[in-house]
Amino acid sequence: MSTLRNRTTVLAAATTAVLALALTACGGDDSGTKSAGPASDAAAAAASTDATDATTTGTAKTGGAGQNTGATKTGTSKTGTSNGSAKTSGDTSDSYAYKHPCKSGDLSVRVYPREGSATQQVIEVNNVGANSCGLSYFPRVSLGAAKASDHSSDIQPTVPGGLGGAPAYPVKPKTAAIAVIDLNPSGANGLTWIDEMNVLADGDHMPNAETQNFELGPDVKVRDPKLGLYRSTVAEAVSSMKQAGTS
């Protein structure tokens, strides 16, 4: 009897142990299944997020490239050759110059002593405009005192006679029309009160108000001054000046 009880007890204990193990095993599987589920969901979500980020990043880079390409709108079309050419090129023909007198705003006038001469001055009229323009055959020049209130006694030089031909002296852009005046061709004693030269680049078309005044150096003596026609070089202008007073 005692032996039977002991066996029954052992069997019961064994059964209990087996059931416990089975329950533990089942609980472990449930736990693993539960934890695996969220982990899989998180991974999928992360993968989805990464894919979305990758797509977004790719789109952003593509957009950036497009913006960089768009930046070329500030290049040649606005500041390049086309605009530059429009400003610097023009009509440089003589025929255009004959029909379009020079304007003071397109000219730069200089007066300076001719190298190698004590009595001659160079009058240099530069065309700083975009087109050719026409000047009178020679500048209108008078010599007087800068501080004088009355310029009626100013001296005017003689010029070459027998003029004729083209309707104007043409000056191309970035070139100069040059005239030479000799204040005292003979070198004899002359007027000493003259200290200013007044120059109007085109006496045929420009108003007197556009006359420019140039100071002459001290010790200037003026007597029977001669003025030549506009020419392209100083040497040619000197030759023209020597013909002043002749027909």
C-alpha positions in Angstrom: 0.0 0.0 0.0 2.8 2.3 1.0 4.6 1.5 -2.2 1.5 2.2 -4.3 1.0 5.6 -2.7 4.6 6.5 -3.3 4.3 5.6 -7.0 1.1 7.6 -7.3 2.8 10.6 -5.7 5.8 10.3 -8.0 3.5 10.0 -11.1 1.6 13.1 -9.9 4.7 15.0 -9.3 6.0 14.0 -12.7 2.8 14.9 -14.4 2.9 18.3 -12.7 6.4 18.9 -13.8 5.6 17.9 -17.4 2.6 20.3 -17.4 4.8 23.1 -15.9 7.4 22.5 -18.7 4.7 22.6 -21.3 3.2 25.8 -20.0 6.6 27.3 -19.8 7.3 26.3 -23.4 4.0 27.7 -24.5 4.6 31.0 -22.6 8.1 31.3 -24.2 6.6 30.9 -27.7 3.9 33.5 -27.0 6.5 35.9 -25.6 8.7 35.4 -28.7 5.8 35.8 -31.0 4.7 39.0 -29.3 8.1 40.6 -29.3 8.9 39.5 -32.9 5.7 41.2 -34.2 6.5 44.7 -33.1 10.1 44.3 -34.0 9.0 43.3 -37.6 6.6 46.3 -37.7 9.4 48.7 -36.6 11.8 47.4 -39.1 9.2 47.7 -41.9 8.4 51.2 -40.8 12.1 52.1 -40.6 12.6 50.6 -44.1 9.6 52.6 -45.3 11.0 55.7 -43.7 14.4 55.1 -45.2 12.9 54.6 -48.7 10.9 57.7 -48.3 13.9 59.7 -47.1 16.0 58.3 -50.0 13.3 59.3 -52.5 13.0 62.8 -50.9 16.8 63.2 -50.9 16.9 62.2 -54.5 14.2 64.7 -55.4 16.0 67.5 -53.5 19.2 66.8 -55.3 17.4 66.8 -58.6 15.8 70.1 -57.7 19.1 71.5 -56.7 20.6 70.7 -60.1 17.6 72.4 -61.7 18.2 75.5 -59.6 21.8 75.6 -60.5 20.9 75.4 -64.2 18.4 78.2 -63.7 21.2 80.3 -62.3 22.7 80.6 -65.8 19.9 83.1 -66.6 22.2 85.8 -65.1 25.0 85.0 -67.6 25.5 85.9 -71.3 22.0 87.0 -72.1 22.1 89.9 -69.7 25.8 90.9 -69.4 27.5 89.2 -72.3 28.5 89.9 -75.9 25.1 90.9 -77.2 24.6 93.8 -74.8 28.3 94.8 -75.1 28.1 94.9 -78.9 25.0 96.9 -78.8 26.8 99.6 -76.8 30.1 99.7 -78.6 29.2 99.1 -82.3 27.6 101.6 -84.5 27.7 103.1 -88.0 31.3 104.1 -88.9 30.8 105.0 -92.5 31.6 108.5 -93.9 28.2 108.7 -95.5 26.6 108.4 -92.1 29.0 111.1 -90.8 28.0 113.5 -93.6 24.4 113.3 -92.5 25.0 113.4 -88.7 26.9 116.4 -87.3 28.9 115.7 -84.1 27.4 116.5 -80.8 29.4 118.0 -78.0 28.5 115.1 -75.7 30.2 112.7 -78.1 33.4 114.7 -78.2 36.5 115.2 -76.1 38.6 118.3 -76.9 42.2 118.8 -75.9 44.7 121.6 -76.6 48.4 121.2 -76.0 51.7 122.5 -77.3 53.1 120.8 -80.4 56.4 119.1 -79.6 59.3 120.8 -81.2 57.6 124.2 -81.7 57.5 127.2 -79.4 54.5 128.8 -81.1 52.2 126.0 -82.3 49.3 124.4 -80.4 47.5 121.2 -81.3 43.7 121.1 -81.1 42.6 117.4 -80.8 38.9 116.5 -81.1 38.2 112.9 -80.2 35.0 111.1 -81.1 34.0 109.1 -78.0 30.6 108.2 -79.3 29.4 104.9 -81.0 28.9 106.3 -84.5 30.8 108.4 -87.0 29.9 112.0 -87.1 30.7 115.1 -89.1 32.6 118.2 -88.2 33.1 121.6 -89.9 36.3 121.8 -92.0 38.1 123.4 -89.1 37.3 124.4 -85.5 36.2 128.0 -84.7 39.0 129.5 -82.7 39.5 132.9 -81.0 42.3 134.2 -78.8 41.8 136.6 -76.0 42.1 137.4 -72.3 40.5 135.0 -69.9 39.3 137.8 -67.5 38.1 140.2 -70.1 34.4 141.1 -69.9 34.3 142.1 -73.6 35.6 139.7 -76.1 34.9 141.8 -79.2 38.7 142.4 -79.6 39.6 138.7 -79.5 41.9 137.7 -82.3 40.8 135.1 -85.0 43.4 133.2 -87.0 43.4 133.0 -90.8 42.5 129.7 -92.4 43.1 128.1 -95.8 40.9 129.3 -98.6 39.3 127.6 -101.6 37.4 125.1 -99.4 35.0 122.7 -101.0 34.3 119.0 -101.4 32.6 116.7 -98.9 29.8 118.2 -96.8 31.8 117.6 -93.5 35.0 116.2 -92.1 34.1 112.7 -91.0 35.4 111.4 -87.6 35.1 107.7 -86.8 34.5 106.4 -83.3 37.7 106.3 -81.1 39.6 108.5 -83.6 40.6 112.2 -83.5 40.3 115.1 -85.8 43.4 117.2 -85.4 44.0 120.9 -86.2 47.2 122.9 -85.6 47.3 126.7 -84.9 50.5 128.7 -85.0 50.1 131.7 -82.7 53.1 133.6 -84.1 54.4 132.1 -87.4 57.0 134.8 -87.8 58.3 134.7 -84.3 58.3 138.5 -84.1 57.1 140.5 -81.1 53.3 140.1 -80.6 50.4 140.7 -78.2 51.2 139.7 -74.7 47.8 140.1 -73.1 46.4 137.0 -74.7 46.3 134.1 -72.3 43.3 132.0 -73.5 42.2 130.0 -76.5 38.5 129.5 -77.2 37.6 126.5 -79.2 34.2 125.5 -80.7 34.7 122.1 -82.3 32.1 122.7 -85.0 31.4 126.3 -85.9 28.8 125.3 -88.5 26.4 123.3 -86.2 27.2 124.0 -82.6 25.9 127.0 -80.6 28.5 129.5 -79.2 27.5 128.3 -75.7 29.4 125.0 -76.3 32.7 126.8 -76.8 35.4 125.5 -74.6 38.2 127.7 -73.1 41.8 126.6 -72.7 44.5 128.5 -70.8 47.7 129.3 -72.7 51.0 129.4 -70.9 52.7 132.6 -69.8 54.9 134.6 -72.1 52.7 133.9 -75.1 53.1 136.4 -77.9 50.4 136.3 -80.6 50.8 137.8 -84.0 49.1 136.9 -87.3 48.0 133.4 -86.1 47.3 130.7 -88.6 44.9 127.8 -88.3 44.8 124.7 -90.5 42.0 122.3 -91.4 41.1 119.1 -89.6 43.4 116.3 -90.5 44.1 112.7 -89.1 47.7 113.4 -88.0 49.6 116.3 -86.6 52.0 116.4 -89.5 49.2 116.7 -92.0 47.5 119.4 -89.8 50.8 121.4 -89.8 50.9 121.2 -93.6 47.4 122.5 -93.8 48.1 125.3 -91.3 50.9 126.6 -93.5 48.4 127.1 -96.3 46.3 129.5 -94.2 45.8 132.8 -95.8 46.1 131.4 -99.3 43.4 130.7 -101.8 
